[in-house]
Amino acid sequence: MSKIIRTEPGPILSKAVEYHGFVYLPGITARDTSKDIKGQTADVLEQIDAMLELHGTDKTRMLQAIIWVKDIKERGAMNEVWTPWLPKDGAPVRACVQSEMAAPAVLVEIMITACK
């Protein structure tokens, strides 16, 4: 049976789960929610980079991204940070939708699946 590696498992979620060479990240939100959507997106992407590195991979190995934004009108501003962060010719499949967030100050949440 293949081993499942859970990073910092908590009562309701883990910070990452690795299985069969795939790394699944939860929806990640900004640590500083006083920032605008660009600042929050940059913070989230920094956290994604760190978690992927911890699991021996990086953004060049991303397969899928699911992005939730509080206001779909802010998608363009979020993309101004997202697009330059992506590796050249390495964009994952992606969904980006408007959603009511768990906390009012959260403007963006990003969930990633990558492989090693």
DSSP file (Angstrom, degrees, kcal/mol; ACC not computed):
  #  RESIDUE AA STRUCTURE BP1 BP2  ACC     N-H-->O    O-->H-N    N-H-->O    O-->H-N    TCO  KAPPA ALPHA  PHI   PSI    X-CA   Y-CA   Z-CA
    1    1 A M              0   0    0      0, 0.0     2,-0.1     0, 0.0     0, 0.0   0.000 360.0 360.0 360.0 134.1    0.0    0.0    0.0
    2    2 A S        -     0   0    0      1,-0.1     2,-0.3    18,-0.0     0, 0.0  -0.403 360.0-112.6 -72.0 145.3    1.4    3.4   -0.9
    3    3 A K        -     0   0    0     -2,-0.1     2,-0.5     1,-0.0    17,-0.5  -0.565  19.8-148.1 -80.3 138.6    2.2    5.9    1.8
    4    4 A I  E     -A   19   0A   0     -2,-0.3     2,-0.6    15,-0.1    15,-0.2  -0.940  11.1-155.4-104.3 124.9    0.1    9.0    2.2
    5    5 A I  E     -A   18   0A   0     13,-2.5    13,-2.9    -2,-0.5     2,-0.5  -0.903   7.7-167.9-105.0 121.5    2.1   12.0    3.6
    6    6 A R  E     -A   17   0A   0     -2,-0.6     2,-0.6    11,-0.2    11,-0.2  -0.942  11.3-146.1-111.3 124.4    0.1   14.6    5.4
    7    7 A T  E    S-A   16   0A   0      9,-2.6     8,-2.5    -2,-0.5     9,-0.9  -0.796  76.6 -20.0 -92.8 123.3    1.8   17.9    6.2
    8    8 A E  S    S-     0   0    0     -2,-0.6     7,-0.3     6,-0.2    -1,-0.2   0.921  82.5-156.0  46.2  59.5    0.7   19.5    9.4
    9    9 A P        -     0   0    0      0, 0.0     5,-0.3     0, 0.0    -1,-0.2  -0.415  15.0-176.3 -65.9 137.6   -2.6   17.6    9.7
   10   10 A G        -     0   0    0      3,-2.0    -2,-0.0    -2,-0.1     0, 0.0  -0.565  44.4 -83.5-120.7-173.2   -5.2   19.4   11.8
   11   11 A P  S    S+     0   0    0      0, 0.0     3,-0.1     0, 0.0     0, 0.0   0.772 125.8  18.2 -67.5 -25.4   -8.7   18.5   12.9
   12   12 A I  S    S+     0   0    0      1,-0.4     2,-0.3     0, 0.0     0, 0.0   0.595 130.0   0.4-122.6 -15.3  -10.3   19.7    9.6
   13   13 A L        -     0   0    0     -5,-0.1    -3,-2.0    13,-0.0    -1,-0.4  -0.988  56.7-124.4-164.0 163.6   -7.5   19.8    7.0
   14   14 A S        -     0   0    0     -2,-0.3    -6,-0.2    -5,-0.3     3,-0.1  -0.800  27.1-123.9-108.0 156.2   -3.8   19.3    6.3
   15   15 A K  S    S-     0   0    0     -8,-2.5     2,-0.3    -2,-0.3    -7,-0.2   0.720  94.0 -11.3 -72.6 -19.6   -1.5   21.9    4.8
   16   16 A A  E     -A    7   0A   0     -9,-0.9    -9,-2.6     9,-0.2     2,-0.4  -0.935  59.4-149.5-168.7 155.9   -0.7   19.5    2.0
   17   17 A V  E     -AB   6  24A   0      7,-2.0     7,-3.1    -2,-0.3     2,-0.4  -0.997  12.0-163.7-133.1 131.0   -1.2   15.8    1.2
   18   18 A E  E     +AB   5  23A   0    -13,-2.9   -13,-2.5    -2,-0.4     2,-0.3  -0.953  17.7 159.2-116.8 133.1    1.2   13.8   -1.0
   19   19 A Y  E >   -AB   4  22A   0      3,-2.3     3,-2.1    -2,-0.4   -15,-0.1  -0.945  65.8 -11.3-154.9 129.1    0.3   10.5   -2.6
   20   20 A H  T 3  S-     0   0    0    -17,-0.5     3,-0.1    -2,-0.3   -16,-0.1   0.824 129.1 -49.7  51.4  38.0    1.8    8.6   -5.5
   21   21 A G  T 3  S+     0   0    0      1,-0.3    95,-2.4    94,-0.1     2,-0.4   0.545 114.4 116.1  81.9   5.9    3.9   11.6   -6.6
   22   22 A F  E <   -BC  19 115A   0     -3,-2.1    -3,-2.3    93,-0.2     2,-0.5  -0.876  50.5-154.8-107.6 143.3    1.0   14.1   -6.5
   23   23 A V  E     -BC  18 114A   0     91,-3.4    91,-2.8    -2,-0.4     2,-0.5  -0.977   7.0-165.0-119.9 122.8    0.9   17.0   -4.1
   24   24 A Y  E     -BC  17 113A   0     -7,-3.1    -7,-2.0    -2,-0.5    89,-0.2  -0.929   3.8-165.0-110.1 121.0   -2.5   18.4   -3.2
   25   25 A L        -     0   0    0     87,-3.2    87,-0.2    -2,-0.5    -9,-0.2  -0.817  17.0-127.1-103.3 146.6   -2.6   21.8   -1.5
   26   26 A P        -     0   0    0      0, 0.0     2,-0.5     0, 0.0    86,-0.4  -0.187  50.1 -66.3 -76.7 178.3   -5.7   23.1    0.3
   27   27 A G        -     0   0    0     84,-0.2     2,-0.4    82,-0.1    84,-0.3  -0.583  60.8-154.3 -64.2 120.0   -7.3   26.4   -0.5
   28   28 A I  E     -D  110   0A   0     82,-2.9    82,-2.0    -2,-0.5     2,-0.3  -0.860  12.3-171.3-105.7 133.3   -4.7   28.9    0.7
   29   29 A T  E     -D  109   0A   0     -2,-0.4    80,-0.1    80,-0.2     4,-0.0  -0.766  34.2 -82.2-117.3 165.3   -5.6   32.4    1.8
   30   30 A A        -     0   0    0     78,-0.5     3,-0.2    -2,-0.3    10,-0.1  -0.317  22.4-143.5 -66.7 145.9   -3.4   35.4    2.6
   31   31 A R  S    S+     0   0    0      1,-0.2     2,-0.7     9,-0.1    -1,-0.1   0.810  98.0  48.4 -75.5 -31.8   -1.8   35.7    6.0
   32   32 A D    >   +     0   0    0      1,-0.1     3,-1.1     7,-0.1    -1,-0.2  -0.876  64.8 177.6-113.1  98.6   -2.4   39.5    5.9
   33   33 A T  T 3   +     0   0    0     -2,-0.7    -1,-0.1     1,-0.2     7,-0.1   0.363  68.5  81.4 -85.2   7.0   -5.9   40.2    4.9
   34   34 A S  T 3  S+     0   0    0      5,-0.1    -1,-0.2     2,-0.0     2,-0.1   0.639  78.1  91.4 -80.8 -13.1   -5.5   44.0    5.2
   35   35 A K  S <  S-     0   0    0     -3,-1.1    -5,-0.1     1,-0.1     2,-0.0  -0.346  84.4-106.9 -78.1 160.4   -3.9   44.0    1.8
   36   36 A D     >  -     0   0    0      1,-0.1     4,-2.8    -2,-0.1     5,-0.2  -0.135  47.6 -84.7 -74.2-179.1   -5.7   44.5   -1.5
   37   37 A I  H  > S+     0   0    0      1,-0.2     4,-2.5     2,-0.2     5,-0.2   0.848 130.1  52.6 -62.8 -33.6   -6.3   41.5   -3.9
   38   38 A K  H  > S+     0   0    0      2,-0.2     4,-2.4     1,-0.2    -1,-0.2   0.938 112.3  44.8 -65.7 -45.2   -2.9   42.0   -5.5
   39   39 A G  H  > S+     0   0    0      2,-0.2     4,-1.9     1,-0.2    -2,-0.2   0.901 114.7  48.2 -65.0 -41.2   -1.2   41.9   -2.1
   40   40 A Q  H  X S+     0   0    0     -4,-2.8     4,-2.4     2,-0.2    -1,-0.2   0.905 111.1  50.8 -66.0 -40.7   -3.2   38.9   -1.0
   41   41 A T  H  X S+     0   0    0     -4,-2.5     4,-2.7    -5,-0.2     5,-0.2   0.926 109.1  50.9 -62.9 -44.4   -2.5   37.0   -4.2
   42   42 A A  H  X S+     0   0    0     -4,-2.4     4,-2.0     1,-0.2    -1,-0.2   0.904 111.0  49.4 -59.3 -41.7    1.2   37.6   -3.9
   43   43 A D  H  X S+     0   0    0     -4,-1.9     4,-2.0     2,-0.2    -1,-0.2   0.921 111.3  48.6 -63.3 -45.1    1.1   36.3   -0.3
   44   44 A V  H  X S+     0   0    0     -4,-2.4     4,-2.3     1,-0.2    -2,-0.2   0.921 110.9  50.0 -62.3 -44.5   -0.8   33.2   -1.4
   45   45 A L  H  X S+     0   0    0     -4,-2.7     4,-2.6     1,-0.2    -1,-0.2   0.865 108.1  53.7 -64.7 -35.6    1.6   32.5   -4.3
   46   46 A E  H  X S+     0   0    0     -4,-2.0     4,-2.1    -5,-0.2    -1,-0.2   0.908 109.8  48.1 -62.5 -42.0    4.5   32.8   -1.9
   47   47 A Q  H  X S+     0   0    0     -4,-2.0     4,-2.4     2,-0.2    -2,-0.2   0.888 110.4  51.8 -65.9 -38.9    2.9   30.2    0.4
   48   48 A I  H  X S+     0   0    0     -4,-2.3     4,-2.7     2,-0.2     5,-0.3   0.938 108.5  50.9 -62.6 -47.2    2.3   27.9   -2.6
   49   49 A D  H  X S+     0   0    0     -4,-2.6     4,-2.3     1,-0.2    -2,-0.2   0.927 112.0  47.7 -54.7 -46.6    5.9   28.1   -3.6
   50   50 A A  H  X S+     0   0    0     -4,-2.1     4,-2.1     1,-0.2    -1,-0.2   0.902 113.0  46.7 -64.6 -42.2    7.1   27.3   -0.1
   51   51 A M  H  X S+     0   0    0     -4,-2.4     4,-1.2     2,-0.2    -1,-0.2   0.899 112.6  49.2 -70.8 -39.3    4.7   24.3    0.3
   52   52 A L  H  <>S+     0   0    0     -4,-2.7     5,-2.5     1,-0.2     3,-0.4   0.920 111.2  50.5 -63.5 -42.0    5.6   22.9   -3.1
   53   53 A E  H ><5S+     0   0    0     -4,-2.3     3,-2.0    -5,-0.3    -2,-0.2   0.904 104.9  57.1 -61.6 -41.4    9.3   23.2   -2.3
   54   54 A L  H 3<5S+     0   0    0     -4,-2.1    -1,-0.2     1,-0.3    -2,-0.2   0.826 108.8  47.6 -57.6 -31.5    8.7   21.4    1.0
   55   55 A H  T 3<5S-     0   0    0     -4,-1.2    -1,-0.3    -3,-0.4    -2,-0.2   0.222 123.5-103.7 -97.6  13.8    7.3   18.5   -1.0
   56   56 A G  T < 5S+     0   0    0     -3,-2.0     2,-0.2     1,-0.3    -3,-0.2   0.794  89.5  85.3  75.6  29.1   10.2   18.4   -3.5
   57   57 A T      < -     0   0    0     -5,-2.5    -1,-0.3    -8,-0.1     2,-0.3  -0.787  55.4-152.1-142.7-173.0    8.4   20.1   -6.4
   58   58 A D    >   -     0   0    0     57,-0.4     3,-2.2    -2,-0.2    57,-0.2  -0.912  43.0 -76.3-156.0-177.9    7.6   23.6   -7.8
   59   59 A K  G >  S+     0   0    0      1,-0.3     3,-1.3    -2,-0.3   -10,-0.0   0.670 117.0  71.7 -65.8 -16.5    5.2   25.6   -9.8
   60   60 A T  G 3  S+     0   0    0      1,-0.2    -1,-0.3    26,-0.1    26,-0.0   0.657  98.8  51.4 -69.9 -12.5    6.6   24.2  -13.1
   61   61 A R  G <  S+     0   0    0     -3,-2.2    54,-2.0    54,-0.1    -1,-0.2   0.192  79.9 131.7-108.4  13.5    4.9   20.9  -12.1
   62   62 A M  E <   +E  114   0A   0     -3,-1.3    52,-0.3    52,-0.2     3,-0.1  -0.437  27.0 175.6 -68.5 139.6    1.4   22.4  -11.4
   63   63 A L  E     +     0   0A   0     50,-3.2    30,-2.2     1,-0.4     2,-0.3   0.730  62.4  14.3-109.0 -40.0   -1.5   20.5  -13.0
   64   64 A Q  E     -Ef 113  93A   0     49,-1.9    49,-2.2    28,-0.2     2,-0.4  -0.996  53.0-170.3-145.1 142.9   -4.6   22.3  -11.7
   65   65 A A  E     -Ef 112  94A   0     28,-2.1    30,-1.8    -2,-0.3     2,-0.5  -1.000   3.7-167.1-133.1 134.6   -5.5   25.5   -9.9
   66   66 A I  E     -Ef 111  95A   0     45,-2.5    45,-2.7    -2,-0.4     2,-0.5  -0.991  14.8-170.1-118.5 124.3   -8.9   26.4   -8.4
   67   67 A I  E     -Ef 110  96A   0     28,-2.9    30,-2.5    -2,-0.5     2,-0.5  -0.954   9.7-167.7-122.3 130.2   -9.2   30.1   -7.6
   68   68 A W  E     -Ef 109  97A   0     41,-2.9    41,-2.2    -2,-0.5     2,-0.4  -0.962   7.5-171.6-113.0 132.1  -12.0   31.7   -5.6
   69   69 A V  E     -Ef 108  98A   0     28,-2.6    30,-2.3    -2,-0.5    39,-0.2  -0.949  26.5-136.9-121.2 145.8  -12.3   35.5   -5.6
   70   70 A K  S    S+     0   0    0     37,-2.3     2,-0.4    -2,-0.4    -1,-0.1   0.889  99.2  24.7 -65.7 -38.7  -14.6   37.5   -3.4
   71   71 A D    >   -     0   0    0     36,-0.4     3,-2.7     1,-0.1    -1,-0.3  -0.970  69.4-151.1-132.1 115.4  -15.6   39.8   -6.3
   72   72 A I  G >  S+     0   0    0     -2,-0.4     3,-1.7     1,-0.3     4,-0.3   0.741  95.9  70.5 -60.0 -22.7  -15.2   38.5   -9.9
   73   73 A K  G 3  S+     0   0    0      1,-0.3     3,-0.4     2,-0.1    -1,-0.3   0.706  93.2  58.4 -65.6 -17.7  -14.6   42.1  -11.0
   74   74 A E  G <> S+     0   0    0     -3,-2.7     4,-2.4     1,-0.2    -1,-0.3   0.417  76.4  97.1 -89.4  -0.3  -11.2   41.8   -9.2
   75   75 A R  H <> S+     0   0    0     -3,-1.7     4,-2.7     1,-0.2    -1,-0.2   0.883  80.0  54.3 -58.3 -39.9  -10.1   38.8  -11.3
   76   76 A G  H  > S+     0   0    0     -3,-0.4     4,-1.2    -4,-0.3    -1,-0.2   0.916 109.3  46.9 -60.8 -44.5   -8.1   41.1  -13.6
   77   77 A A  H  > S+     0   0    0     -4,-0.3     4,-0.6     2,-0.2     3,-0.3   0.898 112.4  50.4 -65.1 -40.6   -6.1   42.6  -10.7
   78   78 A M  H >X S+     0   0    0     -4,-2.4     4,-2.5     1,-0.2     3,-1.4   0.915 107.8  53.7 -62.4 -42.6   -5.5   39.1   -9.4
   79   79 A N  H 3X S+     0   0    0     -4,-2.7     4,-2.5     1,-0.3    -1,-0.2   0.766  95.1  68.8 -64.3 -25.6   -4.3   37.9  -12.8
   80   80 A E  H 3< S+     0   0    0     -4,-1.2    -1,-0.3    -3,-0.3    -2,-0.2   0.767 113.1  30.8 -64.1 -24.0   -1.8   40.8  -12.9
   81   81 A V  H <X S+     0   0    0     -3,-1.4     4,-1.0    -4,-0.6    -2,-0.2   0.797 120.7  51.8 -97.5 -40.9    0.0   39.0  -10.1
   82   82 A W  H  X S+     0   0    0     -4,-2.5     4,-1.2     1,-0.2     3,-0.4   0.933 104.9  54.5 -61.4 -50.5   -0.9   35.4  -11.1
   83   83 A T  H >< S+     0   0    0     -4,-2.5     3,-0.6     1,-0.2    -1,-0.2   0.897 108.8  44.5 -61.0 -48.3    0.2   35.6  -14.8
   84   84 A P  H 34 S+     0   0    0      0, 0.0    -1,-0.2     0, 0.0    -2,-0.2   0.779 109.7  59.3 -68.0 -22.4    3.8   36.8  -14.3
   85   85 A W  H 3< S+     0   0    0     -4,-1.0    -2,-0.2    -3,-0.4    -3,-0.1   0.792  87.5  94.0 -72.7 -28.3    4.2   34.2  -11.5
   86   86 A L  S << S-     0   0    0     -4,-1.2     5,-0.1    -3,-0.6     2,-0.1  -0.325  85.8-108.6 -66.5 144.8    3.4   31.3  -13.8
   87   87 A P    >   -     0   0    0      0, 0.0     3,-2.3     0, 0.0     4,-0.1  -0.438  49.3 -84.2 -68.2 149.4    6.3   29.5  -15.5
   88   88 A K  T 3  S-     0   0    0      1,-0.3     0, 0.0     2,-0.1     0, 0.0  -0.338 113.5  -5.6 -56.7 127.7    6.6   30.2  -19.3
   89   89 A D  T 3  S+     0   0    0      1,-0.1    -1,-0.3    -3,-0.1    -3,-0.0   0.748 112.7 105.8  57.1  27.2    4.3   27.8  -21.1
   90   90 A G    <   +     0   0    0     -3,-2.3   -28,-0.2     2,-0.0    -2,-0.1   0.078  35.6 143.1-124.9  25.0    3.5   26.2  -17.8
   91   91 A A        -     0   0    0     -5,-0.1     3,-0.1    -4,-0.1     2,-0.1  -0.440  42.7-136.1 -67.0 136.8    0.0   27.4  -16.9
   92   92 A P        -     0   0    0      0, 0.0   -28,-0.2     0, 0.0   -29,-0.1  -0.340  33.7 -84.1 -79.6 170.0   -2.1   24.7  -15.2
   93   93 A V  E     -f   64   0A   0    -30,-2.2   -28,-2.1    -2,-0.1     2,-0.3  -0.496  63.7-168.5 -65.0 152.0   -5.8   24.0  -16.0
   94   94 A R  E     -f   65   0A   0    -30,-0.2     2,-0.4    -2,-0.1   -28,-0.2  -0.999  31.7-164.8-152.9 145.6   -7.7   26.5  -14.0
   95   95 A A  E     -f   66   0A   0    -30,-1.8   -28,-2.9    -2,-0.3     2,-0.4  -0.984  11.6-172.8-123.5 142.5  -11.1   27.6  -12.7
   96   96 A C  E     +f   67   0A   0     -2,-0.4     2,-0.3   -30,-0.2   -28,-0.2  -0.954  16.0 164.2-137.3 116.6  -11.7   31.0  -11.3
   97   97 A V  E     -f   68   0A   0    -30,-2.5   -28,-2.6    -2,-0.4     2,-0.3  -0.908  39.1-108.6-133.0 156.8  -15.0   31.8   -9.7
   98   98 A Q  E     +f   69   0A   0     -2,-0.3     2,-0.3   -30,-0.2   -28,-0.2  -0.654  45.5 170.2 -81.3 140.7  -16.6   34.3   -7.4
   99   99 A S        -     0   0    0    -30,-2.3     2,-0.5    -2,-0.3   -31,-0.0  -0.998  42.2-108.4-151.3 148.7  -17.5   33.0   -4.0
  100  100 A E        -     0   0    0     -2,-0.3     2,-0.1     2,-0.0   -30,-0.1  -0.695  47.8-136.0 -72.7 127.4  -18.6   34.1   -0.6
  101  101 A M        -     0   0    0     -2,-0.5    -1,-0.0     5,-0.2     6,-0.0  -0.459  13.1-118.7 -89.8 160.4  -15.5   33.7    1.6
  102  102 A A  S    S+     0   0    0     -2,-0.1    -1,-0.1     1,-0.1    -2,-0.0   0.800 105.3  33.4 -67.4 -29.3  -15.3   32.3    5.1
  103  103 A A  S >  S-     0   0    0      1,-0.1     3,-1.6     3,-0.1    -1,-0.1  -0.990  83.2-129.4-127.4 138.0  -14.0   35.6    6.4
  104  104 A P  T 3  S+     0   0    0      0, 0.0    -3,-0.1     0, 0.0    -1,-0.1   0.782 105.6  54.5 -58.3 -30.0  -15.1   39.0    5.0
  105  105 A A  T 3  S+     0   0    0     -3,-0.0     2,-0.5     2,-0.0    -3,-0.0   0.605  82.6 101.4 -82.5 -11.0  -11.5   40.3    4.6
  106  106 A V    <   +     0   0    0     -3,-1.6    -5,-0.2     1,-0.2     3,-0.1  -0.629  42.3 173.0 -76.9 124.8  -10.4   37.3    2.5
  107  107 A L        +     0   0    0     -2,-0.5   -37,-2.3     1,-0.3   -36,-0.4   0.653  62.0  21.1-105.8 -21.4  -10.3   38.4   -1.2
  108  108 A V  E     - E   0  69A   0    -39,-0.2   -78,-0.5   -38,-0.1     2,-0.4  -0.998  52.9-173.9-151.0 145.5   -8.7   35.3   -2.9
  109  109 A E  E     -DE  29  68A   0    -41,-2.2   -41,-2.9    -2,-0.3     2,-0.4  -0.993  11.1-165.2-140.3 133.8   -8.2   31.7   -2.1
  110  110 A I  E     -DE  28  67A   0    -82,-2.0   -82,-2.9    -2,-0.4     2,-0.4  -0.980   5.6-168.0-129.2 132.3   -6.1   29.3   -4.3
  111  111 A M  E     - E   0  66A   0    -45,-2.7   -45,-2.5    -2,-0.4     2,-0.4  -0.966  14.1-166.5-118.3 133.0   -6.0   25.5   -4.3
  112  112 A I  E     - E   0  65A   0     -2,-0.4   -87,-3.2   -86,-0.4     2,-0.4  -0.929  17.4-166.2-125.8 142.5   -3.3   23.7   -6.3
  113  113 A T  E     +CE  24  64A   0    -49,-2.2   -50,-3.2    -2,-0.4   -49,-1.9  -0.999  24.7 164.7-120.2 130.4   -2.6   20.2   -7.4
  114  114 A A  E     -CE  23  62A   0    -91,-2.8   -91,-3.4    -2,-0.4     2,-0.3  -0.871  25.5-135.7-135.8 168.3    1.0   19.4   -8.6
  115  115 A C  E      C   22   0A   0    -54,-2.0   -57,-0.4    -2,-0.3   -93,-0.2  -0.817 360.0 360.0-121.7 167.3    3.1   16.4   -9.3
  116  116 A K              0   0    0    -95,-2.4   -94,-0.1    -2,-0.3   -95,-0.1   0.434 360.0 360.0 -92.0 360.0    6.7   15.7   -8.5
